[in-house]
Amino acid sequence: MTQKHYHISQSIAGLERRIAAGEDIDWLVNDDGTPATIQEICDAIVDAKAKGYVVLPPCDNVKSTGHCAGHDTRDPK
């Protein structure tokens, strides 16, 4: 049996508010597991907005908004 799972997305507007307020954003990490710097986050936001996304894309299979479009997984049973 095949199931679908989805990745969680982060709102760009929410990130922009936190950055403007000088708040820490310590939950976003790079592919290698290191914490993302504010500059890296800002760069990702610019790239995502240029593509029309409203969220930072969490994976490589996204809808036009940047949200995860889902991934098929096999039920382990």
Backbone torsions as a table, in degrees:
resi	resn	phi	psi	omega
1	MET	NA	134.9	179.5
2	THR	-99.2	136.2	175.4
3	GLN	-120.3	167.9	178.8
4	LYS	-120.9	137.1	173.3
5	HIS	-122.7	157.5	-175.8
6	TYR	-129.0	145.8	174.6
7	HIS	-87.9	150.1	177.5
8	ILE	-81.7	142.2	-179.4
9	SER	-109.4	159.6	176.4
10	GLN	-114.7	125.8	179.3
11	SER	-62.4	130.3	176.2
12	ILE	-66.7	-43.1	-179.8
13	ALA	-59.3	-41.5	178.6
14	GLY	-64.0	-41.4	177.3
15	LEU	-64.3	-42.5	-180.0
16	GLU	-62.3	-39.4	177.0
17	ARG	-62.9	-44.5	-179.6
18	ARG	-65.4	-40.9	178.9
19	ILE	-63.6	-45.8	179.9
20	ALA	-61.8	-32.9	-180.0
21	ALA	-84.1	-4.2	-179.8
22	GLY	74.7	20.0	-179.6
23	GLU	-79.2	151.1	176.5
24	ASP	-69.8	143.7	173.2
25	ILE	-125.3	85.8	-171.6
26	ASP	-103.4	6.7	-178.5
27	TRP	-101.3	-7.0	178.1
28	LEU	-94.9	130.6	-177.8
29	VAL	-127.3	156.9	175.3
30	ASN	-77.8	170.7	179.9
31	ASP	-57.2	-29.9	-179.2
32	ASP	-86.7	4.6	176.7
33	GLY	91.0	-6.0	178.8
34	THR	-77.7	147.1	178.9
35	PRO	-60.7	137.4	177.5
36	ALA	-73.4	136.2	175.9
37	THR	-79.0	163.4	176.5
38	ILE	-58.6	-39.9	179.2
39	GLN	-62.8	-41.5	178.3
40	GLU	-64.3	-39.3	178.8
41	ILE	-66.3	-44.7	178.5
42	CYS	-61.1	-41.7	177.6
43	ASP	-61.9	-42.0	178.9
44	ALA	-65.4	-37.6	178.3
45	ILE	-64.2	-46.3	179.5
46	VAL	-58.7	-45.6	-180.0
47	ASP	-62.7	-45.7	-178.3
48	ALA	-65.3	-43.0	179.6
49	LYS	-65.3	-34.4	177.8
50	ALA	-63.2	-26.1	178.5
51	LYS	-90.9	-0.9	179.6
52	GLY	86.4	10.3	-178.5
53	TYR	-75.9	150.1	174.1
54	VAL	-106.9	-7.0	176.3
55	VAL	-132.6	157.8	171.0
56	LEU	-70.4	128.1	-177.7
57	PRO	-66.7	127.8	-176.3
58	PRO	-85.5	-8.3	-175.5
59	CYS	-161.0	-169.6	-178.3
60	ASP	-99.7	10.1	178.7
61	ASN	-126.3	85.0	-173.1
62	VAL	-123.0	158.2	173.9
63	LYS	-79.1	177.9	-178.7
64	SER	-63.8	-18.5	178.7
65	THR	-88.1	-11.9	-176.3
66	GLY	100.8	-11.2	178.6
67	HIS	-69.4	148.3	177.2
68	CYS	-58.3	133.3	178.7
69	ALA	-88.2	-3.7	177.9
70	GLY	100.0	154.5	-177.7
71	HIS	-136.0	130.3	177.3
72	ASP	-74.6	134.4	175.2
73	THR	-132.8	149.8	177.9
74	ARG	-86.5	137.0	175.0
75	ASP	-67.0	128.0	-176.6
76	PRO	-67.8	-4.9	-177.5
77	LYS	-77.7	NA	NA
